[in-house]
Amino acid sequence: MEDIEIAHNNKMNNIKTIAKKLHIENNIELYGKYKAKINYEDIKQNKNGKLILVTATSPTPYGEGKTTVSIGLADAMHKLDKSVCLALREPSMGPVFGLKGGATGGGMSQVVPMEDINLHFTGDFHAITSANNLLCAAIDNHLYQGNKLNINPETISFYRCMDMNDRALRNAEIGTSLKKEIKRMDHFQITAASEIMMIFCMSKDLKDLKEKLNRILIGYTYDNKPVYAADLKVADAMSVLLKDALKPNLVQTLEHTPAIIHGGPFANIAHGCNSIIATNTALKLADYVITEAGFGSDLGAEKFLDIKCPIAGIKPSAIVLVTTIKALKYNGGIPKEEILKENIEGLKKGIPNLEIHINNLNQYHIPVIVCLNKFNTDTPNEIKLIKETCEKNNAEFVESLAYTKGGKGAVELANKIFDLKDTNEYKPLYDYNLPIKDKIELIAKNIYHSNNIEYTEKSLEQINNINKLKRNNLPICIAKTQYSISDDPASLGAPINNTIHVKEVRLYNGASFITVLLGSIVTMPGLPKEPAYEDIKLNDINEIEGIF
């Protein structure tokens, strides 16, 4: 990467100064000098600004720089004196200490204070974890106290969670020191994959949150009747734990652009978008809102457009599809030691991955801009090939140097967005009222380019149970690998006409969507052989080095 420019002023502004840019200095609760919560219910109902969605091609070990481009784009608009606000997800501590490291951008395009955002931040994840585990404790207490609701422990489908990668807890036997009849198997999920996180991000206000918490399906009775959180009278207590967390967090970029960071569901397991409250708040406060969706467009963007947008009543004015030449070479099968050398033939083999993401997004009838996150190893011939591919596939093309130059490096991208004609005819991919299998098929065919779906007996039984509950009119949230368009992480590039394998279908009744698990997806990640926490060095209480 080119030498990073020295910003004229990297010192953080007091958060009150950032709040003034959004005219909400009287609507914040301070969490120190550089963080604040926004009292979103006090925000005036202004006309919505324009929403820009940032997504990416299929992820690779090198990282495509989606968050970096999002931050750089917001900084560019800020530099051009536009009213702009970022709306991003909160990082999970599990990946921070595991494989990925920090998740606050990079180079000159970062949100700060990065150590706080990557770790405890304002305590939102802790509140979500606590609310989740309160419900779990209530379930097991009910069993212990006589099981008046006649719950069959073998049907309990609401699991404990923690914000850490810990594969040893995927399956755990609990109640071993208590009465024999309540000893049972339980499972831990990472907090970002929990239904409480999904509910937190899909709620429009505190009242909506409480209603969704009450609707959580926790299991069935011995005579096969559904049992909900409302039956345990615990939703009010859970809401109390979440009421402050529900307020969006305000921070800033290195260039002092306002950034709202709130909620953090994974996109390979959950729906991968920040909270509806955060996005709606940002849209009321700025003329342009830059947001992103997790992983590649086949996961995050699809869920943003088919789940979040219809429920929140919003639509993007443009989609930015981030890619790198390294990523496309990787998808073309070029080995790591050769990936920085010019290789037109190798790039050509990987370009179908870019094309499949462009064509997927074009189905939503929203203008698409392909943004090449440029490295100094990229050659003119390689860049020319990417540009020609975009022209052939009805997408704009632009280069970004946001990593090395901050907002100045994304001005061209900002101007491309300003110049777009307002021809947005956004429409979701499917109607929620279609049968469950029809909705799965539409996603599989149009987004994963599959020509065959195989269902396990367990998944078919689960679909039948959802139909009996008359909750089949909900959106579909696919849980699958992020590394491939298909459900096979080893199938790189554009594996069209693949077969997808539906292993399990879960009703998240509180969050109001149906999660379909494909292939070997797990909801509690494990730590790698060389975890990121080994690189952290605490030299001084105010000086943390390593993953940040």
N, C-alpha and C positions, 0 to 999 in steps of 0.2 A: 504494500500500500504506500502511496506517496507520503512524504513528510506532512504531518498534521500542522496546519496553521495555528499560530498562537492567537487565541481570541483576545480582543481588545479588553475584555473584562469578564473573567470567569467567576468572579465573586458573586455569590448568591445574593439576590435582593431579599429584603424582608417580605414575608408572604403578604403583608398588608399592601405593599406596593403592587404585587402581582394581582391581588384582588381588585385594586382600583382600576386596572386595565379592563376588567370585566364588569365594573360598576357594582361590585358586591362587597365592598369593604365593610358594610354594616350587616352582612349576612353570613359571616364566617365565625367559626369557633377555633381559636388558636391551639395548635399542638406544637408549641415552641416557636422559634423565629421563622422557620422555613416550611412549615406544614400547617394545613388548616382543614377543617371540615366545613362543607357548605350547607347552610340551612336551606335545602332545595325547595321546601314548601313555601318559603317566603319570596322566591324568585318570581318576578312579574311574568305574566304570560305573554311574552313578546312573540313576534313572528319568528318562526324557525329559520335558522341559517341554512346554508348548503352543507350537505354531509358528503365527505369524501372517504371511501373505503379503501384501505391499503391491504393487499393480499400478496401471495407469492406463488412461484412454481414449487414443485415438490422439494421439500427440505433435504439438505445433504449435511454431512459432518462439518462442512466449511461455514455454514450459516449464510443466508442470503441477504441479511441486512434489512428485513422488513420494518422492524422497529426504528432502526437508524434512519431509514428513508422517511418514515412517518414523522419523526421528530424534525428532520431536516426540512421537510416540506412545510411544516407548521412554522419553523423558524424563518423560512424564505418568505412566507406570506406576512409574517410579523415584520420582517425587514422591509417589505414593500408597503408597510403602513396599513395592512388590512386587519380587520377585526377577526381574530382567529383563536381557536382553543383546541388543544389536543384532548382526546378521550381514549385512554388506553387501559389495558388490564393490569392488575397487580401481579407481580411475580409470586410464584410459590416457592417456599424455602426448600422443598424437596429437590427440585432441579438445580437450585442455586448451589446446594452443597453436593449435588450429584454429578450429572454429566454435562449440563448446559452452562453452569455458572450463572452470573448475573444476567438480568433481563431489562436493562434500562437504556438500551441503545449502545452506541459506541463512538469512539473518536470525538469529533466536535459536535456530534448530534446525540446528546444524552439528556435524560431527565434527572434532576437532583432534588434532595440529597440522596445519592444512589445507594449508600449503605443502608439507610433507613428504609427506602422503598423495597430493596431486595430482601430485607429481613423482617423485623416486626412491624415497620411502618406505623400506622395508627391503631393496630390491633384488630383489624377487620377479620383476618384469617383465624385469629384466636377466638373471636366471638362466634364465628361460623362453626368452628370445631366444637366449642363449648355447647352451642345450641344443638348441634347434631348429637353429641354424646349425652346430653340431658335426656333427649328422647330415647336413646338406647338404654340409659339407666332406668327410665320410667317403664320401659317394656319389661326389663328383667325384674324390676321391683314388683310389677303387677303379677308376673309369674310366681314370684316368691311369696307374695301376700295372699295367694289362694287362687289366682287366675279366674276372677269373676267373669271375664269376657270370653272364657273358654278358648283362648288362643292356642293354636297348635304350634309349638316351638319350631317344628321342622319347616313351617311355611314362612317364618319371619324373614323379610326381604329388605329390612332397613338395617344398615351396618354402621359400625363405629368408624371413626376416621381420625387422622392426624396429618399435620402438614409436614410430612417427612417421608422420604423414600425408605421403606422398611419391609422388604419382601418376607421376612420371618413372621409378620403379622397377617399375611394374606388369609391364612386359615388358622383360627385359634379356638381351642376348647375353653369355654368359660363355665363358671359355676361349679368348679370341681371341689371347692371347699364348702359347698352348701348342700342343700337337699339333693339327693340323687336324681329326683324327677325333674329338676330344672337345669341339670347339666346339659349343655348343648354346644354345637359348633357355631362360631361367629366368624366374621370376616372384617378386616380393616380395609378401608379405601383411603387414598390420599384426599385431603380436604378439597382440592380442586376438582375432584371427580364425584363429590358427594351431592346428594339431592338438595341439601341445604344451600350449597353454593349455587346450584342451578336456580333454586327458588329466589335466593338473594338477588341474583342478576336479572331475573325475569319479572320481579315485582315492580309496580309503578309507584307504590307508596307503602306506608306502614300498614294500612288497612288491608291492602292487597296481599302484603306479606303474610299477615295473620291468617287470612282466608286460605292461602296456599299451604301454609304449615298445617292447618287443620285437615286438609285434604290428603296428606301423605298416607299412602297405603303401606301399612307396616306388616301385614300378613293376613292369614285367614284363620277362622275358627275350625274346630274339629269337624263341624258340619258344613265346612266350605263357604262360610260367609265372610265377606271382607271386613277387616278391622282397620280403622283409620286413627291417626294421631288425635283427632278430636275425641275419640272414645276414651283416651287417657287423660284428657283435660290438661294438656301440657303446652299447648300452642301459645297461650298468653305468656307463660314463663320464658319460652323460647324467644318470643317477640321482644321481651324486655332485654334479653341478652343481645339482641340484634339491632335495637332501635337506634343506637348511636352509630354503629357500623354502617347502617343504611345511608348515612349522609356521605356524599361523595368527597373524596380527598383532593385538595388543591395543592399542587406543587409548581415547579417551573423547569424550563430547559436551561441549558448553559447560556442561552441567549435571552433568557428571561421571558420566554413565551409562556402563557398560562397553560397548565396541563392538569387535567382531571384524571386521576388514576383510581379505579374502583372496580372491585370484583375480579375474579381470576379463574374461571373454569377452563380446564384443558379442552382442546379441540379434538384430540384423537379419542377422547373418552366422553366428554360433555360437549357443550355447544360453542365454546371457544370465543365468547364475546364479553366485553365489559358490561357493566350493568345498564339496564334500560334507564334507570334514574340518572346515571352519569351522562349518558348520551343525550337524553332529553334536556337535562340541565345545560349542557354545553350548547345545544342548539338554540336555547333561549338567550344565551349570553353572547354569542359571536356570529358573525356573518358566514364564517367558514369553520367547520368542525372536521378535524382529521382523526379518523379512528382506524383500528385494524382488527383483523380476525385471525385466529390462531392457525399455524401451520400453512399448508398449501391451500389453494382455492377450492380443491375438492373436499376439504374438511371445513375450515373456518368460514370461507366466503359463502359456500353453499348453505351452511347453517345460519349465517348472518342474514342471508337473503330469503331463506325459506322458513326460518323460525323467528328470529328477532324482529325483522322488519315488519312482517304482517301483524305480530302481536303488539309491537310498540307503535305501529301506525307511522313508520318512517320509511324513507327510501333514499339511497345515495344518488347524488348528481353525477358522480363519476367513480370509476374503479381504477386504482393504480395497481398493476401487476408487477411486482418486483422480481427480478431474476439476476443471475450473474453468469458470466461465461464459464467460470469454474463449475457452477452447478450443472449447466447444460452438458459440459464435457463429462462430468461425473455420470450423468444420466445416459451418456453415450458410451459408457464403459471404459473411459480413459483411466489408466492407473494413476494413483496419487503422485508418483514421482514424475509423471509426464504432464500433469494437469496445467502447469504454468507455462508450458511451451505452446507456441502457435500450432494448432492442429485443426485445420478446416474440416477434414473428413470426420474427425472425432466429434467436432461441434455439430456437424450435419446429422450425425447419428443421435445426438441428444436433443436437437431442436424440436422433434415431435412432442417432447414433453412440454415445451413452451406453447406449441400450437394447440395441444389438447386443453391447456388451461385457458388460452385465449378463447377458443371455441366454446368451452363450457360457460365462460362468463358472458359471451355474446348472446347466449340463450335468454338472459335476463333483460336484454334490450336497454342496457346502460352503457354509456361510452366507456371504452377501455383504453387506458394508456399503459403501455409496457415501459417500465423504468429499469434501465440497466444500471445496477449498482456497480460503478466502474472501478476497476483496479488498474494499477500501472503496468500490469502484465498483459492486459488486454491489447490486442493488436488491431490496427485499422481494418484489416481484412475480416477479422472475426466480428468486429462491431458492425461492419457493412452487412454481413450475412444476417445478423440479428435484425437490423433495420429492414432489410428486404423481406424477411419473414413476417414482420409486423405489418408491413404494407400489404402483403399478400393475404393476410388474415384479418383485414379491416380493423387494425388497432394502431393508435398513435405510438410513436417511439420517442424516448428521451433518455439522456444519460444523466446520472446523478453522481456528484462528488460530495455528498452530504457528510460522509465519514471524515474526510480530510478538511473540508472547507465550511462545514456547518450550513447555515441557511443560505449563504452565498453559493454553495455548491448545488442547491436545489431550486434556484430561481427560475431556471428554464422549465422545470417541472411545474412550478406554480403558475407560470405564464401559460403553459399548455392548458391547465385547468381553467384559468380565467377565460381563455379563448374558445372553450367548448360551447357549441350551440346547445340550447336547452331543448333537447329532443328526447328526453328521458321518457320511455314507455315501460318502465319496470313492471314486471309481473312475476310472481313466484312460480316455481317449477310445477307445483301440483296443488290441487284442491284438498284441503284438510278432510273433507267429507268422503273422499274416496276410501275404499277398503284398504286395510293396512298393507296387504301384500302388493296391491297396485301401487301404493306410494313408494314402497321399497323398490319395486321394479322400475319406476320412473327415475329414481335417483341412480339406481344401478346402471340403467341403460344410458341415461343422458350425461351423467357425471363420471361414473367409473368405466363406462363403455363396455359393460358386461353383456354377454349374450346368454348367460345361464345363472340361475340362483339355486343353490342347494340348501334346504332347511333341515335341521335336526328335528327329531321327534319332540324334543323338549321345547324348541322354539315354536313349533306348530301348536303345541298344547298351550303355551303362553299366549299366543295370538288368540286362540279360542277363548281363553279366560278373559282377555281384555274385551273381546267382543261381547261376552256375557255381561260385563260391567257397563257396557254401552259407553266406553271411553275410547272407541276406535277412531273418533273424529279429531285426532290430535296430530301435530306435526311429528315427523320422524327425525330422530337424532342418531346418526350412524357413528358407532365406535369402531374404529379400524386403525391400522397402521398409517402413520403420516408419511412414510417413505416411498409409497407407491400409489398410483391411481387405483390399483387393485387392492385386494386384502392380503397380498403376499409382499412383504417388505423387500424381498430380493428381486421383484419384477420392476426394474427401473425403466425410464423412458416413457413409452406410451403403450402399455400392454393391453391393446384393444381385444375385444372378443374373449375376455377372461371370464372365469367362473368365480362368483363370490359365495362365501359360505356363512350362512346365518346360524350362529351357534346358540344365541340366546336373545330373547326379546323381553325387555323390562318396561313395565309401566311406571313412570315417574309421575304419579297422579298429582302431587303437589306442584311440581314444575310445569305440569300440563304438556308433557311430550313423551313419546315412546322411544326408548333407546334400543337400537338394534346392534348387537355385538357380532362383528365379523371376524373370522379367523381367530388368532391367538392373542387377542387384546386382553390386557390385565388392568385392573383399576387401582392397583397399588404397585407403583414402580419399585425397582430395587436399585441399590447403589452400584456403580461400576467398579471395576478392579482398581482403577486409579481415580477416586472421587475428587471433585473440585475442592472439597474442604481441606485437602492436604496442602493446597497452594495458598491458603489464607495465612497471612502474617499480621499479628497485632503488634506493631512497633510502638504504638503510643495509643492512649485512649481515643485520640482524634485522628489516628492514622492507620487505616486498615488497607492492606495491599493484598493482591491475589485475584480473586474472582471479580472484583469490581473495576 
